[in-house]
Amino acid sequence: MVYIELIILTDLIIHHVFVYATSLFLFIRVKGYRLLISDIFNLLLLWLYIRYHILLPVQVILIIVICYITFHKQKIKASLLYLAFNMMLGGLAEILYLGGKLNWYLLLIILSALLILIITYKVVFKKIKDKALIYQMIIIERKKRLVLDVYLDTGNFMQDEHNNPVIIVNNKYKKIFKRKDSMVLCQTVNNTSFLPTYKFDNAYIKLDGHYIEVDGTIVFSNIAFEGMIGLDILGGNNA
């Protein structure tokens, strides 16, 4: 084996590019310790290929394990996308270790193309977010900090029994909030029901590059976004 240090370094760089691209496309936030553990498994995959030339099915299984460790949530979608990136490159290990030496020119072209694709997607998505009225919100509850991309529904004027504006949050975050506050009337196409609202310590929303503090309560629902707010939320006090 030659340039083993460079092979390992390049393998980790590509792995991180794949993780960043996957998290960007699927809107997943990756925790640092999970990324570190996935680095170890990714190096194990590289070593097994170089040392034992493991077959493609075994590589796929290890990649799925890496995705499960890295992304945890949405692991099926993430695994498929992460695997697609590997297949697009013709197999990560084969490109890194081809004929006994590192193919730097091919690697540079592929990484440049992938980086351009990611940057283009990020720029386009930012414009879509701006047009779709999506804002970044931080909710703090008992020292836990939740960062959400919330959609502004201009027709939403939902208020709880105390006339507080209501923030609709995706059900997957429900386990963070335990303090019930009041009830809110929720009307859908099919039925009308009362749902419990929950308190939080502090909440901030990003407007024009600055965070302002907002008031309200939370209600949970199975929505497509991480969260939804109404126009009344944007009338908060400066933090």
Helices and strands as residue ranges (DSSP letters): H 4-26, H 32-52, H 56-71, H 75-88, H 92-96, H 104-131, E 134-141, E 144-152, E 166-170, G 171-176, E 180-187, E 192-198, E 202-207, E 210-213, E 217-221, E 227-229, G 231-235
